[in-house]
Amino acid sequence: MDIKKLESEIRSLQSKLYALGKETNAYSSGEILQLSQELDEKIIMHQKIQLSMKE
């Protein structure tokens, strides 16, 4: 996966989570949890790419 595209997706997910968090105090909301999980996965992929580029 292209690292620039991945970084863009991470920023987009962060923005969505921030906006959704401002709308509700129910952090156990399924939508928030789903977005958070997707963001975590993208961040892990990004870190793996960065590590492989350093080697």
PEHU-V303831 format. One record per pair of residues at least 4 apart in sequence whose ideal C-beta (glycine too) atoms are under 7 Angstrom apart, sorted by the first residue. I is the first residue (numbers start at 1). J is the second residue. Records with the same first field share a line. If there is no record, write none. Layout:
I=J  J
//
This chain:
1=5  6  45
2=6
3=7  46  49
4=8
5=9
6=10  42  45  46
7=11  46
8=12
9=13  42
10=14  39  42  43  46
11=15
12=16
13=17  35  38  39  42
14=18  39
15=19
16=20  35
17=21  32  35  36  39
18=22
19=23
20=24  31  32  35
21=32
24=29
27=32
29=33
30=34
31=35
32=36
33=37
34=38
35=39
36=40
37=41
38=42
39=43
40=44
41=45
42=46
43=47
44=48
45=49
46=50
47=51
48=52
49=53
50=54
51=55
//
